[in-house]
Amino acid sequence: MGLDKTGLEIVMGGGSPSEKANAKKIYPLRKDGNLLLCTLLLGNVAVNALLSILMADLTSGTTGFLMSTGVIVVFGEIIPQAACSRYALAVGAKAVPIVRVIRALFFVLAKPLALGLDYFLGKEIGTYYDKEEVSEWSEGGGGRRACEPLVN
């Protein structure tokens, strides 16, 4: 979710060959940002809840809570965020097949939620840049790598 459609289009038009290929893999999923958001959040909550329930059943309540919290924080938050902050396009491109499966599994729940977001908040719009930002980036002053989030 770190790169919006506009950011991916920029990378597809001017990144390195590997960045272009990765952005092209991600773009079809990213086109419907609210569906992707709802899918990922439903999947995240389901995995976290399932892990907590399983750990509580396998151990005592407190031990299960502590173990599941530790596993979720390390393997579900810290490591993915550290990897994605450095290699977002590569990680995102490799995750596309998994995200497609998750989207299929949660589609019945995710699609109505995404449509609700589209209706109440409007469709997701790309990041807009003013002339100063575009000028700075085109002159090499921006220094943004393709895996870094775009900022307004």
Secondary structure as the mmCIF struct_conf table of DSSP 4:
data_model
#
loop_
_struct_conf.conf_type_id
_struct_conf.id
_struct_conf.beg_label_comp_id
_struct_conf.beg_label_asym_id
_struct_conf.beg_label_seq_id
_struct_conf.end_label_comp_id
_struct_conf.end_label_asym_id
_struct_conf.end_label_seq_id
BEND BEND1 LEU A 3 LEU A 3
HELX_RH_AL_P HELX_RH_AL_P1 LYS A 5 GLY A 14
BEND BEND2 GLY A 15 GLY A 15
HELX_RH_AL_P HELX_RH_AL_P2 PRO A 17 ARG A 30
TURN_TY1_P TURN_TY1_P1 LYS A 31 LYS A 31
BEND BEND3 ASP A 32 ASP A 32
HELX_RH_AL_P HELX_RH_AL_P3 GLY A 33 LEU A 58
BEND BEND4 THR A 59 THR A 59
HELX_RH_AL_P HELX_RH_AL_P4 GLY A 61 VAL A 71
HELX_RH_PI_P HELX_RH_PI_P1 ILE A 72 ILE A 78
HELX_RH_AL_P HELX_RH_AL_P5 ILE A 79 LEU A 121
BEND BEND5 LYS A 123 LYS A 123
HELX_RH_AL_P HELX_RH_AL_P6 LYS A 131 SER A 138
TURN_TY1_P TURN_TY1_P2 GLU A 139 GLY A 140
BEND BEND6 GLY A 142 GLY A 142
TURN_TY1_P TURN_TY1_P3 ALA A 146 CYS A 147
BEND BEND7 GLU A 148 GLU A 148
HELX_LH_PP_P HELX_LH_PP_P1 PRO A 149 LEU A 150
#
